[in-house]
Amino acid sequence: MKAHFRFREFRVYRDTLIFRKDLKKFSREHFPVEERFVLLPQLWRALDSIVLNIAEGSDKYSDIDFSRYLNQALTSLSEVVACLDSAYSDRYLSEKELNDFLEKAGHLRSQLLKFSSKVRNGKS
């Protein structure tokens, strides 16, 4: 029998996995070697944190607890955006590439805010 993990059904979880994969691939290919131990791992930890907080929070006993984890996912998304701004400032990505990732991050932010609101109101 296949185990059921409800977080795998959440659209925001699936979209975050895609965002994570795309940004990790991009950063692996475009960031310089000297960022291997500085900005790159910070970015990747923040990306992983979004996904992991959604998953971990989904099994909490109360909606308030779950909402806290969704808030942590949201703050990790903000950290990703700060990493993108830093990478842009250091010229590791173009303005168009930055804007493309920011648009996707903005979409995830909206999803997380709406989902968190539903959870807090007992509609998850």
C-alpha angles and dihedrals in degrees: 000000000000115000117242118229110180095203089068088067094056113105092213090056093052093045091049091053089055093047090048093050094046095047094045090051092047094047092046090055101038110031115090123251092251089066091058091101101028125038098008097061091043090053092046094048090052091049091049091047092060093055095040095050092052090051097043095046094051092073097050116120097234134047089229090060092046090050090054090056091049087052089053089052088052093051090049088053088054088053090053089053091050089051089050090051090051092048090049091049089052090048097244091132136026126248090254092051090048092050092048092054092043090053091053091045090050090053091051090048091055091048093049093048093049093044092048090051091051091049093050089050092050097250101117 
